[in-house]
Amino acid sequence: MCLAIPVRVVEKGDDASAIVDLGGIRKEISLALVDGVEVGDYVILHVGYALSRLDPAEAERTLALFAQAAAAPEPEPT
């Protein structure tokens, strides 16, 4: 199974790189596969590469669902 997550671009590098933020965690990623990304944009991130730009409202909905899932109680063992 593969997981790609929405992240917000907080800095752009001199080349095809950027710093993104996900809940306070910052990571350098590659923008080589996506054109026109600017600071403040959301991108879909998979294994260090931005795959596409994402609508901010959709990114926020997805991040809210991830937070909700993380806060869900663990099921009782049977």
Secondary structure, DSSP 8 states (H G I E B T S, - for coil): ----EEEEEEEE-SSSEEEEEETTEEEEEE-TT-SS--TT-EEEEETTEEEEEE-HHHHHHHHHHHHHHHHS------
